[in-house]
Amino acid sequence: QVQLVESGGGLVQPGGSLRLSCAASGFGFRDYVMSWYRQAPGKERELVAQISRIGRITNYADSVKGRFTISRDNAENTVYLQMNSLKADDTAMYYCNANRDGVHYWGQGTQVTVSS
């Protein structure tokens, strides 16, 4: 059974940091490109960050470049998103995604709220 389980979300003040984790099971994790997406209320889901299968290539949305870092541990089947200098606009549900040749798996999401 394929599972992607996100954790690490919560309420944080502007300027603060959070580290999201996504634990994967039930599929060949190291063969999949891993991504973090987010969706704010009333907005479409958007790609935040993406990492290649062995972690050498990363891509980021312009809105998070220089503040967020995606990484993965293929031995632990886990992908991370380190989020620094958080802003109110970062408030959203964050979803983990696994993609291989157009086959997508999604997690249930973890809520991130940035507010004073």
C-alpha positions in Angstrom: 0.0 0.0 0.0 1.4 3.3 -1.1 1.6 5.9 1.7 3.0 9.4 1.9 2.7 10.8 5.4 3.5 14.5 6.0 4.4 16.0 9.3 5.9 19.1 10.8 3.3 21.7 10.0 1.9 24.1 12.6 1.5 27.7 13.6 4.6 29.9 13.3 5.2 33.7 13.5 6.4 35.6 10.5 10.2 35.2 10.2 10.1 31.8 11.8 11.1 28.4 10.5 9.5 25.0 10.1 10.8 21.7 8.8 8.3 19.5 7.0 8.9 15.7 6.6 7.3 13.2 4.3 7.7 9.6 5.1 7.1 7.3 2.1 6.3 3.6 1.9 4.9 1.0 -0.4 6.8 2.0 -3.6 10.3 2.4 -4.8 11.1 5.8 -3.3 14.5 6.2 -4.8 13.0 5.9 -8.3 10.6 8.8 -7.9 11.1 12.5 -8.3 9.8 14.1 -5.1 8.0 17.4 -4.7 6.3 19.6 -2.3 3.2 21.4 -3.4 0.9 23.8 -1.5 -2.6 25.1 -1.7 -4.0 28.1 0.0 -7.7 28.7 0.5 -9.3 29.8 -2.8 -6.1 29.3 -4.8 -4.9 26.5 -7.0 -2.3 24.0 -5.9 1.2 25.2 -6.8 4.6 23.5 -7.0 6.9 24.7 -4.2 10.0 22.6 -4.6 11.2 19.5 -6.4 14.2 17.2 -6.1 15.5 14.6 -8.5 15.8 10.9 -7.7 19.3 11.0 -6.2 19.0 14.6 -5.0 21.4 16.3 -7.3 18.9 18.6 -8.9 16.5 20.9 -7.1 13.9 23.4 -8.4 12.0 26.0 -6.5 9.1 28.4 -7.1 10.4 31.9 -7.4 8.4 32.9 -4.3 10.4 30.6 -2.0 13.9 30.7 -3.6 16.5 31.5 -1.0 14.1 30.7 1.9 13.1 27.0 1.4 15.4 24.0 0.9 14.2 20.6 -0.2 16.2 17.5 0.5 15.8 13.7 0.6 17.2 10.7 2.4 16.8 7.6 0.2 17.9 5.3 2.9 15.1 6.5 5.1 12.5 7.0 2.3 11.9 10.5 3.5 11.8 13.9 1.8 12.1 17.2 3.8 11.3 20.8 3.3 13.2 23.3 5.4 11.3 26.6 5.5 13.0 29.7 6.8 11.9 33.4 6.9 8.3 32.4 6.7 5.8 34.9 5.5 2.0 35.2 5.8 1.8 34.3 2.1 3.3 30.9 2.9 0.2 29.9 4.8 -1.3 26.9 3.0 -1.8 23.1 3.2 1.5 21.5 2.1 1.4 18.2 0.2 4.1 15.7 -0.6 4.1 14.3 -4.1 6.0 11.4 -5.7 6.2 11.2 -9.5 7.6 8.7 -11.9 6.7 8.7 -15.6 3.4 10.5 -14.9 2.4 8.2 -12.1 1.6 10.5 -9.1 1.2 9.7 -5.5 0.0 12.3 -2.9 0.0 12.6 0.8 -2.9 14.0 2.9 -1.1 17.3 3.6 0.1 19.2 6.6 -1.1 22.7 7.5 1.3 25.6 7.8 0.0 28.8 9.2 2.2 31.9 9.4 0.6 34.5 11.7 1.5 36.8 14.6 
